[in-house]
Amino acid sequence: MGFSKKHQAAVPLLAYQQEWVNDDSRFKICDKGRQTGFSFCSALEVVLSCVSQRSLWVILSAGERQSKEYMEKVKQHAQAVGVAAEMLQSTFKADSLDYTMLEVKFPNGSRAIGLPANPDTARGFSGNVILDEFAFHRDARKIWTALLPTVTRGYKVRVISTPNGKSGKFYELWNNPSWSKHFVDIYRAKADGLDVDIEALRAACDSEDDWLQEYCGEFLDEASAMITFEMIAACEDTEATVELPEAFEPADDLYLGMDIGRKKDLSVIWIDEKKGDVFWTRMVLVLKKMPFRLQRETLYKFLELPKLRRACIDSTGIGAQLAEEAREKYGNKVEEVTFTSAVKEDLALYQKQLFEDKRLRIPSQKEIRNDMHAVKKIVTSANNIRYDADRNENGHADRFWASALAKHAGKAGKSGHVEYESIRKRRIKRQEVGY
């Protein structure tokens, strides 16, 4: 199947799009960056197949919105090749739920059906299959299992997605040597003629990881360090200090974070001086196996520094009493912070953002460097995200969390509570729109 004078695309295809359409392999897969126009050429393949011979294509998308957008492209291509195709909407019932089903019918009896991905929708039809943005399908493994009868009956299978980490069924299929593989990142797309402003796209990304995965098609390891040694080195400064300087008289406001150790973990007090929008480390005090009474006395000494404006204290578990007592004594200067998954996510991502923006100045110390590097983004078996580090003889990335708490104190300002929601809400919003 390929192009003919009779059947052409709605607009001219770029080289990588033509390569995909002209590849008639039974199993083919594409790792693609966002905004590369791949759904457009994938939809054209469906139309050319339906026009050339009677066939059925089932397109499973991440959600109803994505399904509708894909099927609109199918209809657009059908009109472009001069075929009087009809698009119908109906309801597909599966697992006691109703799904919107869109169907494009061709005069020769061919059909293209678009549905939100679900194991039940996957097993509802036997035909050629397209898994669009497969890395972001819920229950991707169950969907693939449901498709196995279809796969074994000789139908064609197309799998297309932006990566979503070094795990999941899409990643496994990409590494299957029997598949015909296509790869297009934003740079290849630009080189082939796509009209896109790469620098603007990059500037809009929340982080380098987002850029590499969303637009460069890289499979990032969820278990890899969130903050690289290169990022850490870029923020190390000889004027940042581990101990408060003698006769310390800061010119700007101070902010404190305290991570309270549990059992073998360290307790760490971290103090920053915020100069403009840059956090300068002024003290990193490690309290190892220190009785709570002495930890309290030490903490209070720093809470009484004249320019200490705000402190965020870990109130999880055994830290609850110390944090509560400090709050009672110092009022709104102190915020008690309970480490839930959502809270740790926002603390970690805000600190990562500061590293990326080079808005930190930290001491060049091996222990600090290792703690900053130790925290990882971990995707659980239930597809939830958490941020944590392996526990070892040096603690549990305690300096990382003390520092993150200090940064949150500085973000909050002199008083009042800052909601742990901004970064998390952005991620949830991306998921809802198909990311």
Buried (B, 14 or more C-beta within 10 A) or exposed (E): BEBEEEBBBBEEBBEBBBBBBEBEBBBBBBBBBBBBBBBBBBBBBBBBBBBBEEBBBBBBBBBBBBBBBBBBBBBBBBEBBEBEBEBEEEEBEBEEEEBBBBBBBBEEEBBBBBBBBBBBBBBBBEBBBBBBBBBBBEBBEBBBBBBEEBBEEEBBBBBBBBBBBBBBBBBEBBEEEEBBBBEBBBBBBBEBEBEBEBEEBBEEBBBBBBBBBBBBBBBBEBEEBBBBEEBBEEBBBEEBBBEBEEEBEBEBBBBBBBBBBBEEBBBBBBBBBBEEEBBBBBBBBBBEEBEBEEBBEBBEEBBEBEEBBBBBBBBBEBBBEBBBBBBEEBEEBBBBBEBEBBBBBBBBBBBBBBBBEEBBBBBBBEBBBBBBBBBBBBBEEEEEBBBBBEBEEBBBBBBBBBBBBBBBBBBBEEEEEBEBEEBBEEBEEBEEEBB
